[in-house]
Amino acid sequence: MENTKKKILILGAGRGQIGLYQACSRLGYESIAVSIDGDYPGFEYADKVCITDIKDKEGVARLGAEIGADGIVTACMDAGLPALGYACEQLSLKGPGSRSAEVSSNKWLMKDAFIKNGVNTAKYVKIKCSDELKEAAEELGLPVIIKPVDLGGSRGINIVFSEEELADKFEDTMSATKEDYCIVEEYIDGYEFSATSFVADGEVLFVLPTGDLRYGENDEIPVGHYVPFECDEDMRLQVEEHVRRAIEAIGLDDCAVNVDIMAKDSKPYILELTGRLGANAIPEITSEYYSSDIYELIVRTSVGDYSTTGEFRETDDERICYGRMLLSEEAGEVVWDDAAAAESNVCMFVKNGSHVNRFRNPGDCLGQIVITGKSLDECAEKTDRIIEDIKLKVRR
């Protein structure tokens, strides 16, 4: 009998893509994992596994054509976006086009598009050498931020407070990138948050300001999020306006959108915008907030099914939806009570009794807790109690 199920290529098989595999299963679609070989958790959820580098644009497009893919999706990472855009364009599938995927994956191209479309964003300079860095620092004024253009998260990003640090921080950033250039931005001393959005069939469905939970000496590493992020009405309207402008500037369509924002003097600055769903509990808290699964929205949209887009509209929900990563400040053997964790809906990313690293980046997270509450303090207290209840410990 001919297989009539919709076929969905899912780029990546890490923990951030598991929700997409589960959504395909619920919707009755066939999920095809596209990934390099390795011990990836998504393989257990996929209906089929194809070993292909998700950075190989031609390879992904060729695979999609051979399989007869009805949609191509990813979430929570940037690596496969250029290939996703290229393959969607080549196969006439719904999703961001090749150019928009490329721009949203390159901070220099992105900033240039922002400026041309009137989006509030930090001033920047593209540089290739330490001499150009010194000139940029003089032009922008210290402190400045050095960023690789091709990496997501906090990887390779350096804040420079003095001239003496310029050379070392530049070398660190360039050692992380595959490009021969990076960008230097003015340092905006404000408060940082993010936004989650979705665009389908040319319509921005929502712009949801999202609070960040951060960790590190300079609060540089995101370890969770919450919605809604409280801000005054004027700020909310400005955020929505400039997120919409940024989406238009890049030309994104039929995809989730993750936005990093810095606010200063009652003005939001769009730092980065990427055509994919954010990580660190953003999918779960967004789904909880709208009482509708955003992974399913991504999958449905990829095949041109817009029937559920109306579920993601303005809500009067007064709950705080809160998601926090579990981490350890020391290396060792991690153990917990499996039954208690299951009862509290705690999602663990590592195996019970396995060795874990001291937390340095999101890849070192042990698991995730998602809850709701009436205040941030209540959510934090609930999270701490759950950690105690499941007896989560790391033994040296």
C-alpha positions in Angstrom: 0.0 0.0 0.0 1.3 3.4 -0.9 2.4 5.6 2.1 0.2 8.7 2.1 1.6 10.2 5.3 3.1 13.7 5.0 6.9 13.3 5.1 8.7 15.9 7.3 12.5 16.3 7.2 13.7 17.4 10.6 17.1 18.9 10.6 18.9 17.9 13.7 18.3 15.1 16.2 19.4 16.7 19.5 17.2 17.4 22.5 16.0 20.7 21.0 14.3 18.9 18.1 12.6 16.1 20.0 9.4 18.2 20.3 9.2 18.2 16.5 9.4 14.4 16.3 6.7 14.1 18.9 4.5 16.6 17.1 4.9 14.6 13.8 3.8 11.5 15.7 0.7 13.2 17.1 -0.2 14.6 13.7 0.2 11.3 11.9 3.1 12.6 9.8 6.3 10.6 9.0 9.4 12.1 10.6 12.8 11.8 8.9 15.8 12.7 11.0 18.5 14.4 9.1 21.8 14.5 11.1 25.4 13.4 11.1 26.1 10.1 12.8 26.2 10.0 16.5 24.3 9.2 19.7 21.5 11.7 19.3 18.2 11.3 21.3 16.1 12.3 18.3 16.9 9.1 16.5 14.8 7.1 18.9 11.7 9.3 18.0 12.2 9.4 14.3 10.4 7.1 11.8 13.5 7.1 9.6 17.1 8.3 10.0 19.2 9.7 7.1 22.8 10.4 7.8 23.4 13.8 6.1 25.2 16.9 7.3 22.5 19.5 7.9 25.0 22.2 6.8 25.2 20.6 3.4 22.6 22.7 1.4 22.8 20.6 -1.8 22.8 17.3 0.2 19.6 18.3 2.2 17.8 19.5 -0.9 18.8 16.3 -2.8 17.5 14.2 0.2 14.3 16.1 0.3 13.7 15.5 -3.4 14.5 11.8 -3.2 12.2 11.2 -0.3 9.5 13.5 -1.6 9.4 15.7 1.5 6.3 17.6 2.2 8.0 19.9 4.7 11.4 20.7 6.2 11.8 22.0 9.7 14.2 22.6 12.6 14.1 24.2 16.0 16.4 25.6 18.8 19.6 25.8 16.7 21.0 27.8 13.8 23.3 25.2 12.1 20.7 23.9 9.6 19.0 27.2 8.7 20.9 28.0 5.4 20.3 24.4 4.2 16.6 24.6 5.2 16.1 27.8 3.3 17.9 26.6 0.3 16.0 23.2 0.2 12.6 24.9 0.8 13.3 27.2 -2.1 14.6 24.5 -4.5 11.6 22.2 -3.7 9.0 24.9 -3.5 8.1 24.1 0.1 6.8 26.4 2.8 9.4 28.0 4.9 12.0 30.8 4.9 13.7 31.2 1.5 17.4 30.8 0.8 18.3 34.5 1.2 16.3 35.1 4.4 17.7 32.0 6.0 21.2 33.1 5.1 20.7 36.6 6.4 19.2 35.4 9.7 22.2 33.1 10.1 24.8 35.9 9.6 24.9 38.8 12.1 26.6 41.2 9.7 24.0 40.6 6.9 21.3 40.8 9.5 22.5 44.1 11.0 22.8 45.6 7.5 19.2 44.6 6.7 18.0 46.1 10.0 19.6 49.4 9.3 18.1 49.6 5.8 14.6 48.9 7.2 14.6 51.3 10.1 14.9 48.7 12.8 16.3 50.0 16.2 19.6 48.2 16.6 23.1 48.7 18.2 25.7 50.6 16.1 28.3 48.2 14.6 31.4 47.9 12.5 32.6 44.9 10.4 36.2 44.1 11.1 38.9 41.7 9.9 42.0 42.5 12.0 43.1 43.9 15.3 43.9 47.3 13.8 40.4 47.7 12.5 39.2 46.6 16.0 41.1 49.5 17.6 39.6 51.9 15.1 36.1 50.5 15.7 36.6 50.8 19.5 37.6 54.4 19.1 34.6 55.1 16.9 32.0 53.3 19.1 33.6 54.0 22.4 34.5 51.4 25.0 33.1 49.1 26.2 32.3 47.2 23.0 31.1 43.7 22.1 32.9 41.5 19.6 30.7 38.9 18.0 31.3 36.1 15.5 28.7 36.4 12.7 28.1 32.7 12.2 27.4 31.4 15.7 24.4 31.3 18.0 24.0 31.7 21.7 26.9 33.2 23.6 29.7 31.3 21.8 32.6 33.5 20.8 31.0 36.7 22.1 33.4 39.0 24.1 32.7 42.2 26.0 35.8 44.5 26.0 36.1 47.1 28.7 39.7 48.3 28.1 42.2 48.8 25.3 44.5 46.2 26.9 41.8 43.5 26.4 41.2 44.2 22.7 43.8 41.9 21.1 43.1 38.9 23.3 39.3 39.2 23.0 39.6 39.6 19.3 41.7 36.4 19.0 39.2 34.5 21.1 36.3 35.6 18.9 38.1 34.8 15.7 39.1 31.3 17.0 35.4 30.5 17.3 34.3 31.6 13.8 34.7 30.0 10.4 34.6 33.4 8.7 37.6 35.8 8.3 35.7 38.7 9.8 33.5 39.5 12.8 31.5 42.5 14.0 32.0 45.0 16.8 28.9 46.5 18.4 28.4 49.4 20.8 27.7 48.2 24.3 24.2 49.1 25.3 24.0 49.3 29.1 20.4 48.4 29.6 18.3 45.4 30.4 18.1 42.4 28.1 15.1 40.2 27.3 13.8 38.4 24.2 10.7 37.8 22.2 9.1 34.8 20.5 7.2 35.3 17.3 5.7 33.4 14.4 5.0 34.3 10.8 2.7 32.2 8.6 1.4 32.9 5.1 2.9 36.4 5.3 1.1 37.3 8.6 2.9 37.8 12.0 0.7 35.8 14.3 2.1 37.1 17.6 5.0 38.9 19.2 5.5 37.6 22.7 8.0 39.4 25.0 9.9 36.8 26.9 11.9 37.2 30.1 15.4 35.7 30.3 16.9 33.7 33.2 20.6 34.1 33.1 23.8 32.7 34.6 27.4 33.6 34.7 29.7 36.3 36.0 28.1 38.8 33.6 24.8 37.0 33.3 25.8 36.1 29.8 24.4 32.5 29.5 20.7 32.0 29.1 19.4 29.2 31.4 15.7 29.6 31.1 12.8 31.9 30.2 9.4 33.0 31.3 6.3 34.6 29.7 4.8 37.1 29.7 7.7 39.5 30.3 6.2 42.6 32.0 6.9 45.9 30.4 4.9 49.1 30.0 2.5 49.5 27.1 4.7 51.9 25.2 7.6 49.5 25.3 5.4 46.5 24.3 4.2 48.5 21.3 7.7 49.5 20.3 8.9 45.9 20.6 6.1 44.6 18.4 6.7 47.3 15.8 10.4 46.7 15.5 10.1 42.9 15.6 7.7 43.2 12.7 10.1 45.5 10.8 13.0 43.1 11.4 11.0 40.1 10.1 10.1 42.1 7.0 13.7 43.3 6.6 15.0 39.7 6.5 12.0 38.4 4.5 11.1 35.6 6.9 7.9 33.6 6.3 6.3 30.3 7.5 8.6 29.9 10.5 9.1 30.6 14.2 11.2 33.7 15.1 13.5 34.1 18.0 14.5 37.7 18.9 17.2 39.1 21.3 16.4 42.6 22.6 18.2 45.2 24.7 16.2 48.1 26.2 17.7 51.4 27.3 16.0 54.8 28.0 12.6 53.4 27.2 13.7 52.2 23.7 14.2 48.6 22.5 17.2 47.6 20.4 16.8 44.5 18.3 20.2 42.7 18.7 19.5 39.6 16.7 16.6 37.8 15.1 16.7 34.2 13.8 14.1 32.3 11.8 13.7 29.4 14.2 12.2 28.6 17.6 14.4 29.6 20.6 15.8 27.1 23.0 16.0 26.7 26.8 12.3 26.1 27.5 10.9 28.7 25.1 8.9 26.1 23.1 7.3 24.7 26.3 6.4 28.0 27.9 5.1 29.5 24.7 2.9 26.4 24.2 1.7 26.6 27.8 1.0 30.3 27.5 -1.2 29.9 24.4 -2.5 26.5 25.4 -1.6 25.2 22.0 1.5 23.3 20.9 4.0 25.5 18.9 5.9 22.4 17.6 2.7 21.3 15.9 2.3 24.8 14.5 5.8 24.6 13.0 5.1 21.2 11.4 1.6 22.1 10.2 2.9 25.4 8.7 5.7 23.5 6.8 3.1 21.6 4.8 0.9 24.7 4.2 -1.7 23.8 6.9 -2.7 27.2 8.5 -5.8 25.8 10.3 -4.4 26.3 13.8 -2.8 29.7 13.5 -5.8 31.4 15.1 -5.1 29.6 18.4 -2.0 31.8 18.8 -3.6 35.1 19.5 -3.7 37.7 22.3 -4.5 36.1 25.6 -5.7 37.4 29.0 -3.8 34.6 30.8 -2.4 36.1 34.0 -0.2 33.1 34.8 3.5 33.2 34.5 4.8 30.3 32.5 8.4 29.6 33.6 11.1 27.2 32.4 14.5 26.7 33.9 17.4 24.5 33.0 19.0 22.3 35.6 22.7 22.7 36.0 25.6 21.7 38.2 28.5 23.9 39.4 30.8 20.9 39.7 31.6 17.8 37.7 30.6 14.4 38.9 28.0 11.6 38.8 24.4 12.9 38.6 21.6 11.0 40.4 18.0 11.6 41.0 14.7 9.9 41.9 13.2 8.8 38.6 9.7 8.3 39.9 9.6 11.7 41.6 11.0 13.4 38.4 8.3 11.7 36.3 5.6 12.8 38.8 6.8 16.4 38.6 7.1 16.4 34.8 10.8 17.1 35.0 12.6 16.4 31.7 16.1 15.1 32.2 18.6 15.4 29.3 21.2 13.0 30.8 21.1 9.4 32.0 20.8 8.7 35.7 24.2 7.9 37.1 26.1 9.4 34.2 29.1 11.7 34.5 28.3 15.4 33.9 30.5 18.5 33.5 30.6 21.6 35.5 28.2 24.0 33.8 29.9 26.3 31.3 27.4 26.5 28.4 23.8 25.3 27.6 25.2 22.0 26.3 26.0 21.1 29.9 22.4 21.4 31.1 21.2 18.3 33.0 17.5 18.8 32.4 14.6 21.2 32.4 11.7 22.1 34.7 8.6 23.9 33.3 5.9 25.2 35.7 3.4 28.0 36.1 2.8 30.4 39.0 1.4 33.8 40.0 4.8 35.4 40.3 8.5 34.9 39.5 9.3 34.4 43.2 6.6 31.7 43.4 8.0 30.0 40.3 11.5 30.1 41.6 10.4 28.6 44.9 8.4 25.8 43.2 11.5 25.0 41.1 13.8 24.7 44.1 11.2 22.5 45.9 11.0 20.2 42.8 14.8 19.9 42.8 14.7 18.9 46.4 11.8 16.5 45.9 13.5 14.6 43.0 16.7 14.4 45.1 18.9 15.8 42.3 22.5 15.6 43.3 25.9 15.5 41.7 28.4 13.4 43.5 32.1 14.1 43.0 
